[in-house]
């Protein structure tokens, strides 16, 4: 039986990729590193999720072209 995707699964997977990165990553790079997880269909979807987390202070957005993301040091 397939387990339902949850917000926490999504958060944990993206957070894991960012925590292992040596430098800020673009949404496209994060999507590539996540591999074939069907809940992420595009880099735009990941950028939307990261934007929400940035509003709460969990993610830092480097507003370059393209935007890059990293975990906020707390």
Secondary structure, 3 states (H helix, E strand, C coil): CCCCCCHHHHHHHHHHHHHHCCCCECHHHHHHHHCCCCCCCCHHHHHHHHHHHHHCCCEEEECCCCCEEEECCC
